[in-house]
Amino acid sequence: MLCHDGTEPGIDVQRGFPLELLELVRCPIDRGRLRADAGLADDSLPEGTVRCETCTHVYHIRDGVLSLLDSGQLHPESAAEMRVRDQRNDSILDGSRGEWRSTTTDEIEIRPTLETMGGTHGMDVCELGCGPGRYTVALAREAARVMAVDFSLSGLLVLRLKLEPAARVALVHADVTRPYGAQASFDRVLSTLHSNLPDRVHRAASLREMACVLKDNGRAVVSMHHYSVRDLMARVPVSGRYADSGIFRYYMTARESVEEASLFFERLRHRHIAASIPGLRNASVSRAVARIPLMRSALGRLLLAVGEQPRRHRAVEIPQCA
């Protein structure tokens, strides 16, 4: 089998989609169970097909990634974002571009987000918007099993190159506003794509699916851009686009987050993270600012919504795209 860039996979590349993790995945058409086609002896599948037991729709596994995505159903904003992210990740795969990294960002974003999840040792975790794996690699070291979901196929292929050969990580190419996982199957759900969903209806659909797949005693953590006092004073528009990519983004207030998420979670709280002083990016200063509640809420660039006790079966209609 060749990798996406045409090279032979190295010994450190995940062998394929772990078939035992199929029990965590569901058909996006009718939430039916998926089964691998007969005749498979291996415990992982680099290439092949799986089939919905209910509607018999066939889904393909290529390069170890299970694709559930019907890109024709994506909102135009999401489709445009997918193209941008695929192009960037393709550049990483072919070696023409390096992957962006920042130790400061790791310190003020990734570490407190993982802390807010409350531990994942021995748990089943669903990560939405995994991209090339900023969080996934850390989650895979501790969790029993991880389902990593993204609509960028190239991002999932970059992530695969970072996984151990026998990693119990299911790479799933899917739309997070439509069914993708088995009900009440995950101890933890993490979403880092919420701010890029195109509107309130799509955010609600994503929250609905998180509540669906979360166990009754589980925890969902949703990371989103925070509309802070600093943004208000600077008259930053609530909705806009990233200057470098044109990708849509939305800044959320805690009050607005409560209004939306409380429909799907009985218990809800928030945490402000990634506080910084304008013009100064320093992890030590950010930690000091984060210790002061008023400063943290005023200057925090990210808002973590923590949802527990899921409310399931809330209907949310997503418009079909022409």
Secondary structure, 3 states (H helix, E strand, C coil): CCCCCCCCCCCCCCCCEEHHHHHHEECCCCCCEEEECCCCCCCEECCEEEEECCCCCEEEEECCEEECCCHHHCCHHHHHHHHHHHHHHHHHHCCCCCCCCCHHHHHHHHHHHHHHCCCCCCCEEEEECCCCCCCHHHHHHHCCEEEEEECCHHHHHHHHCCCCCCCCEEEEECCCCCCCECCCCEEEEEECCHHHCCCHHHHHHHHHHHHHHEEEEEEEEEEEEECCHHHHHCCCCCEEECCCCCCEEECECHHHHHHHHCCCEEEEEEEEEEECECCECCHHHHHHHHCCHHHHHHHEEEEEEEEEEECCCCCCCCCCCC
